[in-house]
């Protein structure tokens, strides 16, 4: 009788442990998905600002069509990206084309003084800071989730329920810093 009670208690404790580990993995996975969604929100904000910025610059630099087309194409590619690695690659391209767009303002002193341009520039700078923060939060969430998947004993449960590691959001080379929009 005592042996049966001990076995029931041990089985209950093992089941409780499994449930707690599983729930912990689910919470971390959901936190990582939420962090990715926050990056997406800020990127959408940036994508919404870009057409306004292009229209403002177009009024001053009609003959710079190649630059405008490159920004529009890079924006489109970035908006259609999927996953952290693809998103990071396309964002690097977009940031490079935005730098070209802002370089145009050097050639147009009236543009540099335009209120709409200055407001859009400030909004984009603010958005870049938010994106950097969201990327850091996402990578922190991925680190916690991936660590939980790899360490014992939660790695056993993660394997049983097919939890997979997430990719970090990595920015390459020159794009590691924010887009510089100061003049």
Contact map, one row per residue, 1 for C-alpha under 8 A:
111110000000000000000000000000000000000000000000000000000000000000000000000000000000000000000000000000000000000000000000000000000000000000000000000000000000000000000000000000000000000
111111000000000000000000000000000000000000000000000000000000000000000000000000000000000000000000000000000000000000000000000000000000000000000000000000000000000000000000000000000000000
111111100000000000000000000000000000000000000000000000000000000000000000000000000000000000000000000000000000000000000000000000000000000000000000000000000000000000000000000000000000000
111111110000000000000000000000000000000000000000000000000000000000000000000000000000000000000000000000000000000000000000000000000000000000000000000000000000000000000000000000000000000
111111111000000000000000000000000000000000000000000000000000000000000000000000000000000000000000000000000000000000000000000000000000000000000000000000000000000000000000000000000000000
011111111100000000000000000000000000000000000000000000000000000000000000000000000000000000000000000000000000000000000000000000000000000000000000000000000000000000000000000000000000000
001111111110000000000000000000000000000000000000000000000000000000000000000000000000000000000000000000000000000000000000000000000000000000000000000000000000000000000000000000000000000
000111111111000000000000000000000000000000000000000000000000000000000000000000000000000000000000000000000000000000000000000000000000000000000000000000000000000000000000000000000000000
000011111111100000000000000000000000000000000000000000000000000000000000000000000000000000000000000000000000000000000000000000000000000000000000000000000000000000000000000000000000000
000001111111110000000000000000000000000000000000000000000000000000000000000000000000000000000000000000000000000000000000000000000000000000000000000000000000000000000000000000000000000
000000111111111000000000000000000000000000000000000000000000000000000000000000000000000000000000000000000000000000000000000000000000000000000000000000000000000000000000000000000000000
000000011111111100000000000000000000000000000000000000000000000000000000000000000000000000000000000000000000000000000000000000000000000000000000000000000000000000000000000000000000000
000000001111111110000000000000000000000000000000000000000000000000000000000000000000000000000000000000000000000000000000000000000000000000000000000000000000000000000000000000000000000
000000000111111111000000000000000000000000000000000000000000000000000000000000000000000000000000000000000000000000000000000000000000000000000000000000000000000000000000000000000000000
000000000011111111100000000000000000000000000000000000000000000000000000000000000000000000000000000000000000000000000000000000000000000000000000000000000000000000000000000000000000000
000000000001111111110000000000000000000000000000000000000000000000000000000000000000000000000000000000000000000000000000000000000000000000000000000000000000000000000000000000000000000
000000000000111111111000000000000000000000000000000000000000000000000000000000000000000000000000000000000000000000000000000000000000000000000000000000000000000000000000000000000000000
000000000000011111111100000000000000000000000000000000000000000000000000000000000000000000000000000000000000000000000000000000000000000000000000000000000000100000000000000000000000000
000000000000001111111110000000000000000000000000000000000000000000000000000000000000000000000000000000000000000000000000000000000000000000000000000000000000000000000000000000000000000
000000000000000111111111000000000000000000000000000000000000000000000000000000000000000000000000000000000000000000000000000000000000000000000000000000000000000000000000000000000000000
000000000000000011111111100000000000000000000000000000000000000000000000000000000000000000000000000000000000000000000000000000000000000000000000000000000100100000000000000000000000000
000000000000000001111111110000000000000000000000000000000000000000000000000000000000000000000000000000000000000000000000000000000000000000000000000000000100110000000000000000000000000
000000000000000000111111111000000000000000000000000000000000000000000000000000000000000000000000000000000000000000000000000000000000000000000000000000000000000000000000000000000000000
000000000000000000011111111100000000000000000000000000000000000000000000000000000000000000000000000000000000000000000000000000000000000000000000000000000000000000000000000000000000000
000000000000000000001111111110000000000000000000000000000000000000000000000000000000000000000000000000000000000000000000000000000000000000000000100110000000010000100000000000000000000
000000000000000000000111111111000000000000000000000000000000000000000000000000000000000000000000000000000000000000000000000000000000000000000000000000000000000000000000000000000000000
000000000000000000000011111111100000000000000000000000000000000000000000000000000000000000000000000000000000000000000000000000000000000000000000000000000000000000000000000000000000000
000000000000000000000001111111110000000000000000000000000000000000000000000000000000000000000000000000000000000000000000000000000000000000001001100000000000000000000000000000000000000
000000000000000000000000111111111000000000000000000000000000000000000000000000000000000000000000000000000000000000000000000000000000000000000000100000000000000000000000000000000000000
000000000000000000000000011111111100000000000000000000000000000000000000000000000000000000000000000000000000000000000000000000000000000000000000000000000000000000000000000000000000000
000000000000000000000000001111111110000000000000000000000000000000000000000000000000000000000000000000000000000000000000000000000000000000001000000000000000000000000000000000000000000
000000000000000000000000000111111111000000000000000000000000000000000000000000000000000000000000000000000000000000000000000000000000000001001100100000000000000000000000000000000000000
000000000000000000000000000011111111100000000000000000000000000000000000000000000000000000000000000000000000000000000000000000000000000000000000000000000000000000000000000000000000000
000000000000000000000000000001111111110000000000000000000000000000000000000000000000000000000000000000000000000000000000000000000000000000000000000000000000000000000000000000000000000
000000000000000000000000000000111111111000000000000000000000000000000000000000000000000000000000000000000000000000000000000000000000011011001000000000000000000000000000000000000000000
000000000000000000000000000000011111111100000000000000000000000000000000000000000000000000000000000000000000000000000000000000000000011001000000000000000000000000000000000000000000000
000000000000000000000000000000001111111110000000000000000000000000000000000000000000000000000000000000000000000000000000000000000000000000000000000000000000000000000000000000000000000
000000000000000000000000000000000111111111000000000000000000000000000000000000000000000000000000000000000000000000000000000000000000010000000000000000000000000000000000000000000000000
000000000000000000000000000000000011111111100000000000000000000000000000000000000000000000000000000000000000000000000000000000000010011001000000000000000000000000000000000000000000000
000000000000000000000000000000000001111111110000000000000000000000000000000000000000000000000000000000000000000000000000000000000000000000000000000000000000000000000000000000000000000
000000000000000000000000000000000000111111111000000000000000000000000000000000000000000000000000000000000000000000000000000000000000000000000000000000000000000000000000000000000000000
000000000000000000000000000000000000011111111100000000000000000000000000000000000000000000000000000000000000000000000000000000100110010000000000000000000000000000000000000000000000000
000000000000000000000000000000000000001111111110000000000000000000000000000000000000000000000000000000000000000000000000000000000010000000000000000000000000000000000000000000000000000
000000000000000000000000000000000000000111111111000000000000000000000000000000100000000000000000000000000000000000000000000000000000000000000000000000000000000000000000000000000000000
000000000000000000000000000000000000000011111111100000000000000000000000000000000000000000000000000000000000000000000000000000100000000000000000000000000000000000000000000000000000000
000000000000000000000000000000000000000001111111110000000000000000000000000000000000000000000000000000000000000000000000000100110000000000000000000000000000000000000000000000000000000
000000000000000000000000000000000000000000111111111000000000000000000000001000100000000000000000000000000000000000000000000000000000000000000000000000000000000000000000000000000000000
000000000000000000000000000000000000000000011111111100000000000000000000000000000000000000000000000000000000000000000000000000000000000000000000000000000000000000000000000000000000000
000000000000000000000000000000000000000000001111111110000000000000000000000000000000000000000000000000000000000000000001001100000000000000000000000000000000000000000000000000000000000
000000000000000000000000000000000000000000000111111111000000000000000000001000000000000000000000000000000000000000000000000000000000000000000000000000000000000000000000000000000000000
000000000000000000000000000000000000000000000011111111100000000000000001000000000000000000000000000000000000000000000000000000000000000000000000000000000000000000000000000000000000000
000000000000000000000000000000000000000000000001111111110000000000000000000000000000000000000000000000000000000000000001000000000000000000000000000000000000000000000000000000000000000
000000000000000000000000000000000000000000000000111111111000000000000000000000000000000000000000000000000000000000001001100000000000000000000000000000000000000000000000000000000000000
000000000000000000000000000000000000000000000000011111111100000000010000000000000000000000000000000010000000000000000000000000000000000000000000000000000000000000000000000000000000000
000000000000000000000000000000000000000000000000001111111110000000000000000000000000000000000000000000000000000000000000000000000000000000000000000000000000000000000000000000000000000
000000000000000000000000000000000000000000000000000111111111000000000000000000000000000000000000000000000000000000011000000000000000000000000000000000000000000000000000000000000000000
000000000000000000000000000000000000000000000000000011111111100000000000000000000000000000000000000000001000001000001000000000000000000000000000000000000000000000000000000000000000000
000000000000000000000000000000000000000000000000000001111111110100000000000000000000000000000000000000000000000000000000000000000000000000000000000000000000000000000000000000000000000
000000000000000000000000000000000000000000000000000000111111110000000000000000000000000000000000000000000000000000000000000000000000000000000000000000000000000000000000000000000000000
000000000000000000000000000000000000000000000000000000011111110000000000000000000000000000000000000000000001011000000000000000000000000000000000000000000000000000000000000000000000000
000000000000000000000000000000000000000000000000000000001111111100000000000000000000000000000000000000010001000000000000000000000000000000000000000000000000000000000000000000000000000
000000000000000000000000000000000000000000000000000000000111111110000000000000000000000000000000000000000000000000000000000000000000000000000000000000000000000000000000000000000000000
000000000000000000000000000000000000000000000000000000000000111110000000000000000000000000000000000000000000000000000000000000000000000000000000000000000000000000000000000000000000000
000000000000000000000000000000000000000000000000000000000100111111110000000000000000000000000000000000000000000000000000000000000000000000000000000000000000000000000000000000000000000
000000000000000000000000000000000000000000000000000000000000011111111000000000000000000000000000000000000000000000000000000000000000000000000000000000000000000000000000000000000000000
000000000000000000000000000000000000000000000000000000000000000111111100000000000000000000000000000000000000000000000000000000000000000000000000000000000000000000000000000000000000000
000000000000000000000000000000000000000000000000000000000000000111111110000000000000000000000000100110000000000000000000000000000000000000000000000000000000000000000000000000000000000
000000000000000000000000000000000000000000000000000001000000000111111111000000000000000000000000000010000000000000000000000000000000000000000000000000000000000000000000000000000000000
000000000000000000000000000000000000000000000000000000000000000011111111100000000000000000000000000000000000000000000000000000000000000000000000000000000000000000000000000000000000000
000000000000000000000000000000000000000000000000000000000000000001111111110000000000000000000000100000000000000000000000000000000000000000000000000000000000000000000000000000000000000
000000000000000000000000000000000000000000000000000000000000000000111111111000000000000000000100110010000000000000000000000000000000000000000000000000000000000000000000000000000000000
000000000000000000000000000000000000000000000000001000000000000000011111111100000000000000000000000000000000000000000000000000000000000000000000000000000000000000000000000000000000000
000000000000000000000000000000000000000000000000000000000000000000001111111110000000000000000000000000000000000000000000000000000000000000000000000000000000000000000000000000000000000
000000000000000000000000000000000000000000000000000000000000000000000111111111000000000001101100100000000000000000000000000000000000000000000000000000000000000000000000000000000000000
000000000000000000000000000000000000000000000010010000000000000000000011111111100000000000000100000000000000000000000000000000000000000000000000000000000000000000000000000000000000000
000000000000000000000000000000000000000000000000000000000000000000000001111111110000000000000000000000000000000000000000000000000000000000000000000000000000000000000000000000000000000
000000000000000000000000000000000000000000000000000000000000000000000000111111111000000001000000000000000000000000000000000000000000000000000000000000000000000000000000000000000000000
000000000000000000000000000000000000000000000000000000000000000000000000011111111000001001100100000000000000000000000000000000000000000000000000000000000000000000000000000000000000000
000000000000000000000000000000000000000000010010000000000000000000000000001111111000000000000000000000000000000000000000000000000000000000000000000000000000000000000000000000000000000
000000000000000000000000000000000000000000000000000000000000000000000000000111111100000000000000000000000000000000000000000000000000000000000000000000000000000000000000000000000000000
000000000000000000000000000000000000000000000000000000000000000000000000000011111110011001000000000000000000000000000000000000000000000000000000000000000000000000000000000000000000000
000000000000000000000000000000000000000000000000000000000000000000000000000000011111111000000000000000000000000000000000000000000000000000000000000000000000000000000000000000000000000
000000000000000000000000000000000000000000000000000000000000000000000000000000001111111000000000000000000000000000000000000000000000000000000000000000000000000000000000000000000000000
000000000000000000000000000000000000000000000000000000000000000000000000000000000111111100000000000000000000000000000000000000000000000000000000000000000000000000000011110000000000000
000000000000000000000000000000000000000000000000000000000000000000000000000000000111111110000000000000000000000000000000000000000000000000000000000000000000000000000011110000000000000
000000000000000000000000000000000000000000000000000000000000000000000000000000001111111111000000000000000000000000000000000000000000000000000000000000000000000000000000000000000000000
000000000000000000000000000000000000000000000000000000000000000000000000000001001111111111100000000000000000000000000000000000000000000000000000000000000000000000000000000000000000000
000000000000000000000000000000000000000000000000000000000000000000000000000000000001111111110000000000000000000000000000000000000000000000000000000000000000000000000000111100000000000
000000000000000000000000000000000000000000000000000000000000000000000000000000000000111111111000000000000000000000000000000000000000000000000000000000000000000000000000001100000000000
000000000000000000000000000000000000000000000000000000000000000000000000010011001000011111111100000000000000000000000000000000000000000000000000000000000000000000000000000000000000000
000000000000000000000000000000000000000000000000000000000000000000000000010001000000001111111110000000000000000000000000000000000000000000000000000000000000000000000000000000000000000
000000000000000000000000000000000000000000000000000000000000000000000000000000000000000111111111000000000000000000000000000000000000000000000000000000000000000000000000001100100000000
000000000000000000000000000000000000000000000000000000000000000000000000010000000000000011111111100000000000000000000000000000000000000000000000000000000000000000000000000000000000000
000000000000000000000000000000000000000000000000000000000000000000000010011001000000000001111111110000000000000000000000000000000000000000000000000000000000000000000000000000000000000
000000000000000000000000000000000000000000000000000000000000000000000000000000000000000000111111111000000000000000000000000000000000000000000000000000000000000000000000000000100010000
000000000000000000000000000000000000000000000000000000000000000000000000000000000000000000011111111100000000000000000000000000000000000000000000000000000000000000000000000000100000000
000000000000000000000000000000000000000000000000000000000000000000100110010000000000000000001111111110000000000000000000000000000000000000000000000000000000000000000000000000000000000
000000000000000000000000000000000000000000000000000000000000000000000010000000000000000000000111111111000000000000000000000000000000000000000000000000000000000000000000000000000010000
000000000000000000000000000000000000000000000000000000000000000000000000000000000000000000000011111111100000000000000000000000000000000000000000000000000000000000000000000000000011100
000000000000000000000000000000000000000000000000000000000000000000100000000000000000000000000001111111110000000000000000000000000000000000000000000000000000000000000000000000000000000
000000000000000000000000000000000000000000000000000001000000000000110010000000000000000000000000111111111000000000000000000000000000000000000000000000000000000000000000000000000000000
000000000000000000000000000000000000000000000000000000000000000000000000000000000000000000000000011111111100000000000000000000000000000000000000000000000000000000000000000000000000100
000000000000000000000000000000000000000000000000000000000000000000000000000000000000000000000000001111111110000000000000000000000000000000000000000000000000000000000000000000000000000
000000000000000000000000000000000000000000000000000000000000100000000000000000000000000000000000000111111111000000000000000000000000000000000000000000000000000000000000000000000000000
000000000000000000000000000000000000000000000000000000001000000000000000000000000000000000000000000011111111101100000000000000000000000000000000000000000000000000000000000000000000000
000000000000000000000000000000000000000000000000000000000000000000000000000000000000000000000000000001111111100100000000000000000000000000000000000000000000000000000000000000000000001
000000000000000000000000000000000000000000000000000000000000000000000000000000000000000000000000000000111111100000000000000000000000000000000000000000000000000000000000000000000000000
000000000000000000000000000000000000000000000000000000000001100000000000000000000000000000000000000000011111111100000000000000000000000000000000000000000000000000000000000000000000000
000000000000000000000000000000000000000000000000000000000000000000000000000000000000000000000000000000001111111110000000000000000000000000000000000000000000000000000000000000000000000
000000000000000000000000000000000000000000000000000000000001000000000000000000000000000000000000000000000001111111000000000000000000000000000000000000000000000000000000000000000000000
000000000000000000000000000000000000000000000000000000001001000000000000000000000000000000000000000000001001111111001000000000000000000000000000000000000000000000000000000000000000000
000000000000000000000000000000000000000000000000000000000000000000000000000000000000000000000000000000001101111111001100000000000000000000000000000000000000000000000000000000000000001
000000000000000000000000000000000000000000000000000000000000000000000000000000000000000000000000000000000000111111101100000000000000000000000000000000000000000000000000000000000000000
000000000000000000000000000000000000000000000000000000000000000000000000000000000000000000000000000000000000011111111100000000000000000000000000000000000000000000000000000000000000000
000000000000000000000000000000000000000000000000000000000000000000000000000000000000000000000000000000000000000011111110000000000000000000000000000000000000000000000000000000000000000
000000000000000000000000000000000000000000000000000000010000000000000000000000000000000000000000000000000000000001111111000000000000000000000000000000000000000000000000000000000000000
000000000000000000000000000000000000000000000000000010011000000000000000000000000000000000000000000000000000001111111111100000000000000000000000000000000000000000000000000000000000000
000000000000000000000000000000000000000000000000000000000000000000000000000000000000000000000000000000000000000111111111110000000000000000000000000000000000000000000000000000000000000
000000000000000000000000000000000000000000000000000000000000000000000000000000000000000000000000000000000000000000111111111000000000000000000000000000000000000000000000000000000000000
000000000000000000000000000000000000000000000000100110000000000000000000000000000000000000000000000000000000000000011111111100000000000000000000000000000000000000000000000000000000000
000000000000000000000000000000000000000000000000000010000000000000000000000000000000000000000000000000000000000000001111111110000000000000000000000000000000000000000000000000000000100
000000000000000000000000000000000000000000000000000000000000000000000000000000000000000000000000000000000000000000000111111111000000000000000000000000000000000000000000000000000000000
000000000000000000000000000000000000000000000000100000000000000000000000000000000000000000000000000000000000000000000011111111100000000000000000000000000000000000000000000000000000000
000000000000000000000000000000000000000000000100100000000000000000000000000000000000000000000000000000000000000000000001111111110000000000000000000000000000000000000000000000000000000
000000000000000000000000000000000000000000000000000000000000000000000000000000000000000000000000000000000000000000000000111111111000000000000000000000000000000000000000000000000111100
000000000000000000000000000000000000000000000000000000000000000000000000000000000000000000000000000000000000000000000000011111111100000000000000000000000000000000000000000000000000000
000000000000000000000000000000000000000001001100000000000000000000000000000000000000000000000000000000000000000000000000001111111110000000000000000000000000000000000000000000000000000
000000000000000000000000000000000000000000000100000000000000000000000000000000000000000000000000000000000000000000000000000111111111000000000000000000000000000000000000000000000110000
000000000000000000000000000000000000000000000000000000000000000000000000000000000000000000000000000000000000000000000000000011111111100000000000000000000000000000000000000000000100000
000000000000000000000000000000000000000001000000000000000000000000000000000000000000000000000000000000000000000000000000000001111111110000000000000000000000000000000000000000000000000
000000000000000000000000000000000000001001100000000000000000000000000000000000000000000000000000000000000000000000000000000000111111111000000000000000000000000000000000000000000000000
000000000000000000000000000000000000000000000000000000000000000000000000000000000000000000000000000000000000000000000000000000011111111100000000000000000000000000000000000000000100000
000000000000000000000000000000000000000000000000000000000000000000000000000000000000000000000000000000000000000000000000000000001111111110000000000000000000000000000000000000000000000
000000000000000000000000000000000011011001000000000000000000000000000000000000000000000000000000000000000000000000000000000000000111111111000000000000000000000000000000000000000000000
000000000000000000000000000000000011001000000000000000000000000000000000000000000000000000000000000000000000000000000000000000000011111111100000000000000000000000000000100000000000000
000000000000000000000000000000000000000000000000000000000000000000000000000000000000000000000000000000000000000000000000000000000001111111110000000000000000000000000000000000000000000
000000000000000000000000000000000010000000000000000000000000000000000000000000000000000000000000000000000000000000000000000000000000111111111000000000000000000000000000000000000000000
000000000000000000000000000000010011001000000000000000000000000000000000000000000000000000000000000000000000000000000000000000000000011111111100000000000000000000000001100000000000000
000000000000000000000000000000000000000000000000000000000000000000000000000000000000000000000000000000000000000000000000000000000000001111111110000000000000000000000001100000000000000
000000000000000000000000000000000000000000000000000000000000000000000000000000000000000000000000000000000000000000000000000000000000000111111111000000000000000000000000000000000000000
000000000000000000000000000100110010000000000000000000000000000000000000000000000000000000000000000000000000000000000000000000000000000011111111100000000000000000000000000000000000000
000000000000000000000000000000010000000000000000000000000000000000000000000000000000000000000000000000000000000000000000000000000000000001111111110000000000000000000111000000000000000
000000000000000000000000000000000000000000000000000000000000000000000000000000000000000000000000000000000000000000000000000000000000000000111111111000000000000000000001000000000000000
000000000000000000000000000100000000000000000000000000000000000000000000000000000000000000000000000000000000000000000000000000000000000000011111111100000000000000000000000000000000000
000000000000000000000000100110010000000000000000000000000000000000000000000000000000000000000000000000000000000000000000000000000000000000001111111110000000000000001100000000000000000
000000000000000000000000000000000000000000000000000000000000000000000000000000000000000000000000000000000000000000000000000000000000000000000111111111000000000000001100000000000000000
000000000000000000000000000000000000000000000000000000000000000000000000000000000000000000000000000000000000000000000000000000000000000000000011111111100000000000000000000000000000000
000000000000000000000000100000000000000000000000000000000000000000000000000000000000000000000000000000000000000000000000000000000000000000000001111111100110000000000000000000000000000
000000000000000000000000100000000000000000000000000000000000000000000000000000000000000000000000000000000000000000000000000000000000000000000000111111100110010000111000000000000000000
000000000000000000000000000000000000000000000000000000000000000000000000000000000000000000000000000000000000000000000000000000000000000000000000011111110110000000000000000000000000000
000000000000000000000000000000000000000000000000000000000000000000000000000000000000000000000000000000000000000000000000000000000000000000000000001111111110000000000000000000000000000
000000000000000000000000000000000000000000000000000000000000000000000000000000000000000000000000000000000000000000000000000000000000000000000000000001111111000000000000000000000000000
000000000000000000000000000000000000000000000000000000000000000000000000000000000000000000000000000000000000000000000000000000000000000000000000000000111111100000000000000000000000000
000000000000000000001100000000000000000000000000000000000000000000000000000000000000000000000000000000000000000000000000000000000000000000000000000111111111110000000000000000000000000
000000000000000000000000000000000000000000000000000000000000000000000000000000000000000000000000000000000000000000000000000000000000000000000000000111111111111000000000000000000000000
000000000000000000000000000000000000000000000000000000000000000000000000000000000000000000000000000000000000000000000000000000000000000000000000000000011111111100000000000000000000000
000000000000000001001100000000000000000000000000000000000000000000000000000000000000000000000000000000000000000000000000000000000000000000000000000000001111111110000000000000000000000
000000000000000000000100100000000000000000000000000000000000000000000000000000000000000000000000000000000000000000000000000000000000000000000000000010000111111111110000000000000000000
000000000000000000000000000000000000000000000000000000000000000000000000000000000000000000000000000000000000000000000000000000000000000000000000000000000011111111100000000000000000000
000000000000000000000000000000000000000000000000000000000000000000000000000000000000000000000000000000000000000000000000000000000000000000000000000000000001111111000000000000000000000
000000000000000000000000000000000000000000000000000000000000000000000000000000000000000000000000000000000000000000000000000000000000000000000000000000000000111111100000000000000000000
000000000000000000000000000000000000000000000000000000000000000000000000000000000000000000000000000000000000000000000000000000000000000000000000000000000000011111110000000000000000000
000000000000000000000000100000000000000000000000000000000000000000000000000000000000000000000000000000000000000000000000000000000000000000000000000010000000011011111000000000000000000
000000000000000000000000000000000000000000000000000000000000000000000000000000000000000000000000000000000000000000000000000000000000000000000000000010000000010001111100000000000000000
000000000000000000000000000000000000000000000000000000000000000000000000000000000000000000000000000000000000000000000000000000000000000000000000110010000000000000111110000000000000000
000000000000000000000000000000000000000000000000000000000000000000000000000000000000000000000000000000000000000000000000000000000000000000000100110000000000000000011111000000000000000
000000000000000000000000000000000000000000000000000000000000000000000000000000000001100000000000000000000000000000000000000000000000000000000100000000000000000000001111100000000000000
000000000000000000000000000000000000000000000000000000000000000000000000000000000001100000000000000000000000000000000000000000000000000001100110000000000000000000000111110000000000000
000000000000000000000000000000000000000000000000000000000000000000000000000000000001100100000000000000000000000000000000000000000000001001100000000000000000000000000011111000000000000
000000000000000000000000000000000000000000000000000000000000000000000000000000000001100100000000000000000000000000000000000000000000000000000000000000000000000000000001111100000000000
000000000000000000000000000000000000000000000000000000000000000000000000000000000000000110010000000000000000000000000000000000000000000000000000000000000000000000000000111110110000000
000000000000000000000000000000000000000000000000000000000000000000000000000000000000000110010000000000000000000000000000000000000000000000000000000000000000000000000000011111110000000
000000000000000000000000000000000000000000000000000000000000000000000000000000000000000000000000000000000000000000000000000000000000000000000000000000000000000000000000001111110000000
000000000000000000000000000000000000000000000000000000000000000000000000000000000000000000000000000000000000000000000000000000000000000000000000000000000000000000000000000111111000000
000000000000000000000000000000000000000000000000000000000000000000000000000000000000000000010011000000000000000000000000000000000000000000000000000000000000000000000000001111111110000
000000000000000000000000000000000000000000000000000000000000000000000000000000000000000000000000000000000000000000000000000000000000000000000000000000000000000000000000001111111100000
000000000000000000000000000000000000000000000000000000000000000000000000000000000000000000000000000000000000000000000000000000000000000000000000000000000000000000000000000001111110000
000000000000000000000000000000000000000000000000000000000000000000000000000000000000000000000000000000000000000000000000000010011001000000000000000000000000000000000000000000111111000
000000000000000000000000000000000000000000000000000000000000000000000000000000000000000000000010011000000000000000000000000010010000000000000000000000000000000000000000000000101111100
000000000000000000000000000000000000000000000000000000000000000000000000000000000000000000000000001000000000000000000000000010000000000000000000000000000000000000000000000000000111110
000000000000000000000000000000000000000000000000000000000000000000000000000000000000000000000000001001000000000000000000100010000000000000000000000000000000000000000000000000000011111
000000000000000000000000000000000000000000000000000000000000000000000000000000000000000000000000000000000000000000000000000000000000000000000000000000000000000000000000000000000001111
000000000000000000000000000000000000000000000000000000000000000000000000000000000000000000000000000000000100000100000000000000000000000000000000000000000000000000000000000000000000111
